[in-house]
Structures are given as C-alpha cells and as structure tokens.
Amino acid sequence: MHKNWYLISYDIRHPRRLQRVHRLLRKQASALLESLFAFQGSRQAVEQLRLQLARELHAGEDDLLIYPLRADRPLHRWGTACLPQGLYDFSLPPLIEHRESRIWTPYG
C-alpha cells in the first residue's frame, strides 16, 4: 500500500473541541505549527483520520483542511523552526528552512 504525505490544518472555535482535535492529531501526525500537521499514510488511512476528526468538529463552526503533498517537492519554511537549528526530523517530508530570510517569497 502506497503512503503519501498530507498537510492537515484546522480552525476550531471551541476550546474543548480544539484540545480533542489537537490531541488526536498529535498521536497520528507530526506537528509543524500549532494547527498544522504532516500526516503520512495511504488514502484509506487519511480517510479514516478525516472521519475521526469529523466526529469532533461542528460543521457550521469549525474548519478542517487536508492537502495532499507532491512526493517530488520539498516543503519550504520561513521564520522560526519547531526544532532547534541543526536538528531535523527525518520522518517528515523534505524541508528547506529559510531562517535568515527577511523576504518571504515562494522559493527565495
């Protein structure tokens, strides 16, 4: 079964739902930012995760976004990092950090 990378983001209005969703994602995905996660799995696995998350959300109030990532493209990150400089989590998709860049451009 082929595994792909997905970015998962959420915007949840109620603090208790927010905590439950955050806890669920921390168990199954890797945090990139406070409400942005990287998940690696098959289509069936991401669909199962989506259903678990949907049970915690209120459709009229909360938002959940799941983006498939291209395997041949790295992620680019500008600003401060989750891990100290020099430490890398090799379980995540390829990541290019632009720590010192003052200009936030797509690939500069």
C-alpha positions in Angstrom: 0.0 0.0 0.0 1.5 3.3 -1.1 1.9 6.1 1.6 1.6 9.7 0.7 2.2 12.9 2.7 -0.7 15.2 3.6 -0.8 18.6 5.3 -3.7 18.9 7.8 -4.8 22.3 9.1 -7.8 23.2 11.3 -9.6 26.3 12.7 -11.8 25.2 15.7 -13.9 27.7 17.6 -14.5 25.9 20.9 -11.5 25.3 23.3 -12.6 21.8 24.3 -13.0 20.6 20.7 -9.7 22.3 19.8 -8.0 20.3 22.6 -9.5 17.0 21.4 -8.6 17.5 17.8 -5.1 18.6 18.7 -4.6 15.6 20.9 -5.9 13.2 18.2 -3.5 14.7 15.6 -0.5 14.7 17.9 -1.0 10.9 18.2 -1.2 10.2 14.5 0.7 13.1 12.7 3.7 15.4 13.2 3.2 18.9 14.3 4.7 21.6 12.0 3.0 24.6 13.6 0.3 24.9 16.3 -2.5 24.0 14.0 -0.6 22.5 11.0 0.3 18.8 10.9 2.1 16.5 8.4 0.5 13.0 8.1 1.9 10.1 6.2 -0.4 7.3 5.2 -2.5 5.6 2.5 -5.7 7.1 1.1 -7.6 4.8 3.3 -5.6 5.9 6.4 -6.1 9.6 5.7 -9.8 9.0 5.1 -10.1 7.1 8.4 -8.3 10.0 10.2 -10.7 12.5 8.5 -13.7 10.6 9.8 -12.2 10.6 13.3 -11.7 14.3 13.1 -15.1 15.0 11.6 -16.7 13.3 14.7 -15.0 16.0 16.9 -15.9 19.0 14.7 -19.0 21.2 14.3 -19.6 21.7 10.6 -21.1 25.2 10.9 -18.4 26.5 13.2 -15.1 24.6 12.5 -12.8 24.2 9.5 -10.6 21.2 8.6 -8.3 21.2 5.6 -6.4 18.2 4.2 -3.9 18.8 1.4 -2.1 16.0 -0.4 1.6 16.8 -1.0 3.6 16.0 -4.0 6.3 13.5 -3.3 8.8 15.2 -5.6 8.6 18.6 -3.9 10.1 19.7 -0.6 8.3 21.9 1.9 9.7 25.4 2.3 9.6 27.2 5.7 10.3 30.8 6.5 10.7 32.0 10.1 11.4 30.2 13.3 11.5 26.5 13.4 9.8 23.9 15.5 13.2 22.2 16.2 16.4 24.0 17.1 18.8 24.7 14.3 20.7 21.7 13.2 18.1 19.2 14.4 15.9 17.5 11.8 13.1 15.1 12.0 13.8 12.7 9.1 10.4 11.1 9.4 8.9 14.3 7.9 8.8 15.2 4.2 11.9 17.0 2.9 12.0 20.5 4.4 14.0 23.5 3.3 14.3 26.2 6.0 14.9 29.9 5.3 15.7 31.0 8.8 17.6 34.2 8.0 15.5 35.3 5.0 13.7 38.7 5.5 11.8 38.2 2.2 9.0 35.7 2.3 8.9 34.6 -1.3 7.8 31.2 -2.7 11.3 29.9 -3.3 13.8 32.6 -2.3 
